[in-house]
């Protein structure tokens, strides 16, 4: 079920039990294994979302991002082809991303062309950590899909509202006020009009490469072509 945005004016403390800490360590170990393989092949990666903040649950995904264009062949040689591969584009003006699903809950994401600053900030907005931070058991603040700021503590986390406090939250995370305002606008609109979906989701067959399919989409879709040409792709 999609989480709804919350307007939260008070702070809430959430305490983690032993099972929570054990699950968090397990998910992070799994993420670190993948990130080390990428690092060994010369690719810098980050884990993001609840695994970076610490507010995981039993059905949490493990999300890993390579935040710059890289050959999909290099990724797949390092990690394998995965159980499912797809291209995703949120809107015609945003970056096309490749998703490699290594299993049911672990996804490696990479852009097919350069991320814009706002797109890079999206991952920091939700919380983003590197392999060394995982090794050192660092958790970072970030905002979840309820538009609630998760601030880690030694015993769990504190929850603070984002709606109405966008400037303070952006400063706390270290992102621009623009990304904070954009995320509030997008998620509140989604609540009002229902799930808005994405512009493009294109599964890849076994014999297709991410780059070839992206080129074909550029040739056939004027909106995608304009976006890629504006970014020098």
C-alpha positions, -999 to 999 in steps of 0.1 A, spaced: 0 0 0 13 35 -9 22 56 20 2 89 23 19 122 30 15 133 67 13 168 81 32 163 113 38 192 137 51 173 167 81 150 169 78 113 174 104 89 188 106 54 174 127 28 193 142 -2 176 141 -37 191 167 -64 186 149 -79 156 149 -45 139 187 -41 144 193 -76 132 173 -71 100 190 -38 93 224 -54 96 213 -82 73 200 -59 46 231 -37 48 254 -67 45 236 -77 14 239 -42 -1 276 -40 8 283 -72 -10 269 -58 -42 286 -24 -37 320 -40 -32 316 -59 -64 309 -26 -82 337 -9 -64 361 -37 -75 351 -30 -111 358 7 -107 322 19 -102 312 41 -74 278 33 -58 255 43 -29 227 27 -10 197 49 -5 163 50 12 153 33 44 185 12 44 205 44 47 182 59 73 176 28 93 138 27 94 135 -6 75 108 -33 78 105 -69 66 94 -60 31 120 -32 26 139 -31 -7 176 -28 -10 182 1 -34 217 8 -49 224 37 -72 254 43 -95 248 80 -99 265 85 -134 263 69 -168 282 36 -170 282 8 -195 255 -17 -186 279 -44 -198 304 -35 -170 276 -37 -144 263 -70 -156 297 -86 -159 303 -76 -122 269 -86 -109 252 -109 -134 222 -101 -156 197 -103 -128 162 -118 -127 146 -87 -144 159 -58 -164 140 -26 -174 143 10 -185 122 35 -165 116 72 -171 94 92 -147 85 120 -171 96 129 -207 120 155 -194 138 133 -168 166 109 -171 161 74 -184 173 49 -158 182 13 -160 170 -11 -133 187 -45 -127 167 -65 -103 191 -90 -88 164 -107 -68 129 -98 -54 142 -71 -31 175 -58 -45 177 -33 -73 207 -16 -89 198 16 -107 220 36 -131 212 66 -155 216 62 -192 227 98 -194 240 125 -170 218 133 -140 207 169 -135 215 184 -100 179 180 -89 180 143 -99 211 137 -79 195 154 -49 166 131 -50 187 103 -36 202 125 -9 167 136 0 157 101 9 190 93 26 222 81 8 253 62 21 285 49 7 302 15 14 324 30 41 294 44 60 278 9 59 310 -6 73 310 20 101 273 15 108 265 51 99 229 61 94 219 94 78 187 116 79 163 114 50 127 118 41 104 88 36 73 85 13 51 99 40 70 132 38 84 126 72 120 133 81 137 104 97 166 115 120 186 85 134 193 82 171 213 57 191 182 38 200 161 43 168 150 75 152 130 107 156 103 116 131 96 152 121 72 167 97 83 181 63 51 199 51 54 235 63 90 229 73 106 225 39 134 250 44 145 235 77 144 199 64 164 208 33 191 224 54 192 195 77 197 170 49 220 193 28 199 196 -3 183 226 -20 149 240 -10 138 233 -46 140 196 -43 121 198 -10 93 218 -25 92 195 -56 89 164 -35 61 179 -14 43 190 -45 46 157 -63 36 135 -34 7 157 -24 -6 157 -60 -3 119 -60 -25 118 -29 -51 141 -45 -53 126 -79 -43 90 -72 -12 72 -85 2 91 -114 25 64 -127 56 69 -148 61 80 -184 80 49 -195 86 14 -182 102 -9 -208 112 -44 -198 142 -58 -216 144 -93 -232 174 -115 -226 191 -105 -259 186 -67 -255 210 -42 -241 200 -11 -222 219 12 -245 204 -3 -277 168 0 -264 175 36 -252 188 45 -286 157 30 -303 134 50 -279 153 81 -288 148 75 -325 111 68 -321 100 92 -293 104 129 -300 100 138 -263 128 114 -253 149 126 -282 146 163 -271 155 154 -235 186 134 -245 198 160 -270 194 188 -244 218 168 -222 243 162 -250 234 125 -254 
